[in-house]
Amino acid sequence: MNSSRYRPGNFVLEIAAILLAIVFLSPFYLVLSNSVKGLKDILTDAASWPQVFHWSNYSKVWDAINFPQAFFNSLQITILSVIFIVLFSSMAAYQIVRKPTRFNSFVFLLLVSAMIIPFQSLMLQLVRVTSLLELRGELYGIVACYLGFGMPLSVFLFHGFIKTVPLELEEAARVDGSNPYGVFFRIVFPLLLPIIVTVIILNTLWIWNDYLLPVLVIGGNKDLTTLPVAVTKFFGQYTKKWDLALAGLVMAITPILLFFLSLQRYIVEGVTAGSIKG
């Protein structure tokens, strides 16, 4: 056994890490424990362990928000948006890297600059533009908006990673008769798998949990209501059904939490590879 691991300094750091983990995990405990409580128990003592488990909260939420429909809406919006973000961002980054003209460099600068613009400053303009282009309340409208807002970070990540792809592979493919699209999709795109996975994870987490953009773009179209929007049904002007809202929150975050936990290691690997090699 390596006794150096138990030096006083290491022991203090371990205790501090454990306390920090407890602080970050405490919201999960509050959400899970209160999701199976009655409303009276939540208002009386939200931090206590449930005395009686109200599993019926979940069945009530299932019916109240039409969970299968809301889940399907979130799923199709997330999948379509992520597919388009990965496709267009990788192609744009490839063009910028392989043809570093002034125009392409300017476009890259614009995309990177867009990353620091607060979304709240664009809300009014977004509503006007989507209304003018008849995008509001439509599936393709919300997907187009997610594509626009997801491109800057995704292009930035792809940009650094594409620089690591050897030009010799592309030249050999051209000698064999491949056209530009064949070179990209047959040679370059498969080599981008680590950063593609990272882009997929980051954008999936964002889009699945997003509330504000669906409210602004989807509006009153109940056929496209996503899970984050559906859960707000339990918060009225005069009443707040915390028992059902927390149960709905657990149902909404469980799929994306499992998705994140199964693929989390690829986030660090992809971002690190892109930043070091870029």
Residue pairs with C-beta under 8 A, 6 or more apart in sequence:
4 10
30 46
30 47
31 246
31 249
31 250
32 250
33 48
33 49
33 50
34 42
34 46
34 50
34 242
34 243
34 246
35 57
35 58
35 243
35 246
35 247
35 249
35 250
36 50
36 53
36 54
36 55
36 57
36 247
37 50
37 52
37 54
37 243
38 52
38 54
38 243
39 241
39 242
39 243
41 48
41 50
41 51
41 52
42 242
42 243
42 246
43 242
54 243
57 243
57 244
57 246
57 247
58 247
58 250
58 251
60 244
60 247
61 67
61 244
61 247
61 248
61 251
62 251
64 233
64 234
64 244
64 248
65 225
65 227
65 230
65 231
65 233
65 248
66 230
67 227
67 230
67 248
67 251
69 223
69 225
70 225
70 226
70 227
70 229
70 230
71 227
71 255
73 223
73 224
73 225
73 226
73 227
74 208
74 226
74 227
74 228
74 252
76 139
77 139
77 142
77 143
77 146
77 207
77 214
77 224
77 226
78 204
78 207
78 208
80 139
80 143
81 142
81 143
81 146
81 147
81 150
81 203
81 207
82 199
82 200
82 203
82 204
82 207
84 143
84 147
85 146
85 147
85 150
85 151
85 154
85 199
85 203
86 154
86 196
86 199
86 200
86 203
88 147
88 151
89 150
89 151
89 154
89 155
89 157
89 158
89 199
90 154
90 158
90 162
90 189
90 192
90 196
91 184
92 107
92 111
92 151
92 155
92 158
93 154
93 155
93 158
93 159
93 162
94 158
94 162
94 184
94 188
95 104
96 104
96 105
96 107
96 108
96 155
96 159
97 159
97 162
97 163
98 162
98 170
108 155
108 159
111 151
111 152
111 155
111 156
112 152
112 156
114 152
115 152
115 153
115 156
119 149
119 212
119 213
123 212
123 216
126 145
126 216
126 217
127 136
127 216
129 135
130 136
130 141
130 145
130 216
130 217
133 141
134 141
135 141
135 142
135 144
135 145
135 217
136 217
136 218
136 219
137 217
137 218
137 219
137 220
137 221
137 224
138 221
139 224
141 217
141 218
142 213
142 214
142 217
142 218
142 224
145 213
145 217
146 203
146 207
146 213
149 213
150 203
150 206
150 207
153 202
154 199
154 203
157 195
157 198
157 199
157 270
157 271
157 274
158 192
158 195
158 199
158 274
159 278
160 274
160 275
160 277
160 278
161 192
161 194
161 195
161 270
161 273
161 274
161 277
161 278
162 188
162 192
163 277
163 278
164 273
164 277
164 278
165 188
165 191
165 192
169 187
169 188
169 191
170 183
170 187
170 188
173 182
173 183
173 186
173 187
174 183
178 186
178 187
194 266
194 269
194 270
194 273
195 270
195 273
195 274
197 263
197 266
197 270
198 266
198 267
198 269
198 270
198 271
198 274
199 270
201 259
201 260
201 263
201 264
201 266
201 267
202 267
204 256
204 259
205 256
205 260
208 227
208 255
208 256
209 228
209 253
209 256
210 226
210 228
211 228
211 229
211 232
214 224
214 225
214 226
214 228
214 229
215 229
218 224
218 225
218 226
218 229
227 248
227 251
227 252
228 252
230 248
231 245
231 248
231 249
231 252
234 240
234 241
234 242
234 244
234 245
234 248
235 241
235 245
